């Protein structure tokens, strides 16, 4: 009962946070799920709920979606080899070491980036190498640490896109990456696709409630507040990655 209560609270908070800031669901829910559920069920439940959450953001808010297709396509194209590379890297380097290294890198980038104003027309610049790096890093982090949000958030901040564009394009990105994660679980020889229908039903209701609450806060945020929240979440992700690596 206590474990389920923890999952309910974590799902509500995580869904509200991601609906508000564009990412953060896994950052809040993953530790709770892994502490309460068996590993296979925790991973599968997180993937299914994340798919539902991102679909809710994109398709239930009765507004025009602002997905940056010109950014989404190359980022996801480069994320695919990154996903494969991450699986290889994880087989060579231990997860704890990777988590510490990723955390240090994320914090360093946030500190450096926070000292620079975003580009006003960054999408028209020829930052091809940086775009490729963001896509590859997103893919690598998807299969090594499960924290794929920071490279995308920092890239969108770099090119100076609006909060609505950032939020919707992140949701579309996570929808694609989540679908790939589900497919990977269904491949024979991989981790088991394990779900408890009762857990999923309860947590899905919490996901919907959290998404609605986060959306109501998001529509009242000014762009500077959204930017500060995004940086704070990326920084928190870096710190959490270091802590998890040292604990492992």
C-alpha positions as CSV (number, residue, x, y, z in Angstrom):
1,X,0.0,0.0,0.0
2,X,2.8,2.4,0.9
3,X,4.6,1.5,-2.4
4,X,1.5,2.2,-4.4
5,X,1.0,5.5,-2.7
6,X,4.6,6.5,-3.5
7,X,4.0,5.6,-7.2
8,X,0.8,7.6,-7.3
9,X,2.5,10.7,-5.8
10,X,5.5,10.3,-8.1
11,X,3.3,9.9,-11.2
12,X,1.3,13.0,-10.4
13,X,4.3,15.1,-9.7
14,X,6.3,13.8,-12.7
15,X,3.4,14.2,-15.1
16,X,2.7,17.8,-13.9
17,X,6.4,18.6,-14.1
18,X,6.8,17.4,-17.7
19,X,3.5,19.0,-18.8
20,X,4.8,22.3,-17.3
21,X,8.4,22.2,-18.4
22,X,8.6,19.8,-21.3
23,X,10.5,17.0,-19.5
24,X,11.1,15.6,-16.0
25,X,8.6,12.7,-15.9
26,X,11.2,9.9,-15.8
27,X,13.4,12.0,-13.5
28,X,10.7,11.8,-10.8
29,X,8.9,8.5,-11.5
30,X,11.8,6.2,-12.4
31,X,13.4,6.1,-8.9
32,X,10.0,5.4,-7.3
33,X,9.1,2.8,-9.9
34,X,12.4,1.0,-9.6
35,X,12.1,0.9,-5.8
36,X,8.5,-0.5,-5.7
37,X,8.2,-2.6,-8.9
38,X,10.3,-5.4,-10.4
39,X,12.8,-4.0,-12.9
40,X,11.0,-5.2,-16.0
41,X,7.7,-4.0,-14.8
42,X,9.1,-0.6,-13.8
43,X,10.7,0.0,-17.2
44,X,7.7,-1.1,-19.1
45,X,5.3,0.9,-16.9
46,X,7.4,4.0,-17.3
47,X,7.5,3.7,-21.1
48,X,3.8,3.1,-21.4
49,X,2.9,6.0,-19.1
50,X,5.4,8.3,-20.8
51,X,3.9,7.5,-24.2
52,X,0.4,8.3,-22.8
53,X,1.7,11.6,-21.3
54,X,3.3,12.9,-24.4
55,X,0.3,11.9,-26.5
56,X,-1.9,13.9,-24.1
57,X,0.3,17.0,-24.4
58,X,0.2,16.8,-28.2
59,X,-3.4,15.7,-28.9
60,X,-5.7,16.6,-26.1
61,X,-5.1,20.3,-25.5
62,X,-7.4,21.7,-28.2
63,X,-4.8,24.0,-29.7
64,X,-2.6,24.2,-32.7
65,X,0.5,22.1,-32.2
66,X,3.9,23.9,-32.6
67,X,6.2,21.0,-33.4
68,X,9.4,22.1,-35.1
69,X,9.5,19.4,-37.8
70,X,12.6,20.9,-39.4
71,X,14.4,20.3,-36.1
72,X,12.7,17.1,-35.1
73,X,13.5,15.1,-38.2
74,X,17.3,15.5,-38.2
75,X,17.5,15.2,-34.4
76,X,15.6,11.9,-34.4
77,X,17.6,10.7,-37.4
78,X,20.8,11.2,-35.6
79,X,19.4,9.8,-32.3
80,X,18.9,6.4,-34.0
81,X,22.7,5.6,-34.4
82,X,23.1,7.2,-30.9
83,X,20.7,4.6,-29.5
84,X,22.7,1.8,-31.0
85,X,26.0,3.4,-29.9
86,X,24.7,3.8,-26.4
87,X,24.0,0.1,-26.2
88,X,27.5,-0.7,-27.3
89,X,29.0,1.9,-24.8
90,X,27.0,0.4,-22.0
91,X,28.5,-3.0,-22.7
92,X,32.0,-1.6,-22.4
93,X,31.7,1.0,-19.7
94,X,29.7,0.4,-16.5
95,X,26.5,2.3,-16.0
96,X,27.7,4.0,-12.7
97,X,30.8,5.5,-14.5
98,X,28.6,6.7,-17.3
99,X,26.1,8.3,-15.0
100,X,28.8,10.2,-13.2
101,X,30.5,11.3,-16.5
102,X,27.1,12.4,-18.0
103,X,26.2,14.3,-14.8
104,X,29.4,16.2,-14.8
105,X,29.1,17.0,-18.5
106,X,25.5,18.2,-18.1
107,X,26.3,20.5,-15.2
108,X,29.3,22.0,-17.1
109,X,27.2,22.6,-20.2
110,X,24.4,24.2,-18.1
111,X,26.8,26.5,-16.3
112,X,28.4,27.6,-19.5
113,X,25.2,27.9,-21.5
114,X,23.5,30.0,-18.7
115,X,26.1,32.7,-19.3
116,X,25.0,33.1,-22.9
117,X,21.9,34.7,-24.3
118,X,20.0,32.4,-26.7
119,X,20.1,33.1,-30.4
120,X,17.1,34.9,-31.7
121,X,17.2,33.3,-35.2
122,X,19.2,30.3,-34.4
123,X,17.3,28.0,-36.7
124,X,18.7,29.9,-39.6
125,X,22.3,29.4,-38.6
126,X,24.5,26.6,-39.9
127,X,25.0,24.8,-36.6
128,X,25.0,21.5,-38.3
129,X,27.7,19.9,-36.1
130,X,25.9,21.0,-32.9
131,X,22.6,19.7,-34.2
132,X,24.2,16.3,-35.0
133,X,25.8,16.3,-31.6
134,X,22.5,17.0,-29.8
135,X,20.8,14.2,-31.8
136,X,23.5,11.6,-31.2
137,X,23.8,12.5,-27.5
138,X,20.0,12.1,-27.1
139,X,20.2,8.6,-28.6
140,X,23.2,7.6,-26.5
141,X,21.6,8.8,-23.3
142,X,18.4,7.0,-24.1
143,X,20.0,3.6,-23.9
144,X,22.7,4.4,-21.3
145,X,21.1,6.5,-18.6
146,X,17.5,7.0,-19.7
147,X,17.9,10.8,-19.4
148,X,17.4,11.9,-23.0
149,X,15.9,15.3,-22.2
150,X,18.9,17.6,-21.4
151,X,20.6,17.6,-24.9
152,X,17.3,18.5,-26.6
153,X,16.4,21.2,-24.0
154,X,19.9,22.8,-24.3
155,X,19.7,22.7,-28.1
156,X,16.3,24.3,-28.3
157,X,17.5,27.0,-25.8
158,X,20.6,27.5,-28.1
159,X,18.5,28.2,-31.1
160,X,16.1,30.4,-29.2
161,X,12.7,28.7,-29.8
162,X,9.6,29.6,-27.9
163,X,8.3,27.7,-24.8
164,X,5.3,26.3,-26.8
165,X,7.7,25.1,-29.6
166,X,10.1,23.6,-27.1
167,X,7.3,21.8,-25.1
168,X,5.6,20.3,-28.2
169,X,8.8,19.3,-30.0
170,X,10.1,17.6,-26.8
171,X,6.8,15.7,-26.5
172,X,7.1,14.6,-30.1
173,X,10.7,13.5,-29.6
174,X,9.8,11.5,-26.5
175,X,6.9,9.9,-28.2
176,X,9.2,8.6,-31.0
177,X,11.9,7.5,-28.5
178,X,9.3,5.9,-26.3
179,X,7.9,4.0,-29.2
180,X,11.4,2.7,-30.1
181,X,11.8,1.7,-26.4
182,X,8.5,-0.3,-26.6
183,X,9.7,-2.0,-29.8
184,X,13.0,-2.9,-28.2
185,X,11.2,-4.6,-25.3
186,X,9.1,-6.6,-27.7
187,X,12.2,-8.0,-29.5
188,X,12.9,-11.6,-28.5
189,X,15.9,-11.9,-26.2
190,X,15.5,-8.4,-24.7
191,X,14.0,-7.4,-21.4
192,X,10.5,-8.6,-20.7
193,X,7.4,-6.6,-21.5
194,X,5.8,-6.8,-18.1
195,X,2.7,-4.8,-17.1
196,X,0.2,-5.0,-14.2
197,X,-3.2,-3.8,-15.6
198,X,-4.3,-2.5,-12.2
199,X,-1.1,-0.5,-11.7
200,X,-1.3,0.9,-15.2
201,X,-4.9,1.9,-14.8
202,X,-4.3,3.8,-11.5
203,X,-1.2,5.4,-12.7
204,X,-2.6,6.4,-16.0
205,X,-5.4,8.3,-14.2
206,X,-2.6,10.0,-12.2
207,X,-0.8,10.8,-15.4
208,X,-3.9,12.5,-16.9
209,X,-4.5,14.5,-13.7
210,X,-0.8,15.6,-13.6
211,X,-0.8,16.6,-17.2
212,X,-3.8,18.8,-16.8
213,X,-2.4,20.5,-13.7
214,X,1.0,21.1,-15.4
215,X,-0.7,22.5,-18.5
216,X,-2.6,25.0,-16.4
217,X,0.6,26.3,-14.9
218,X,2.4,26.3,-18.2
219,X,-0.1,28.6,-19.9
220,X,0.5,31.2,-17.2
221,X,4.3,31.1,-17.4
222,X,6.3,33.8,-19.1
223,X,9.2,32.7,-21.4
224,X,11.9,33.7,-18.9
225,X,10.3,31.6,-16.1
226,X,10.0,28.6,-18.6
227,X,13.7,29.0,-19.4
228,X,14.8,29.1,-15.8
229,X,12.7,26.0,-15.0
230,X,14.2,24.2,-17.9
231,X,17.8,25.0,-16.8
232,X,17.0,24.0,-13.2
233,X,15.6,20.6,-14.4
234,X,18.6,20.0,-16.6
235,X,20.9,20.8,-13.7
236,X,18.9,18.6,-11.4
237,X,19.2,15.8,-14.0
238,X,23.0,16.2,-13.9
239,X,23.1,16.1,-10.1
240,X,20.8,13.1,-10.0
241,X,22.9,11.3,-12.5
242,X,26.1,11.8,-10.5
243,X,24.4,10.7,-7.2
244,X,23.0,7.6,-8.9
245,X,26.4,6.7,-10.4
246,X,28.2,7.1,-7.1
247,X,25.5,5.1,-5.3
248,X,25.8,2.3,-7.9
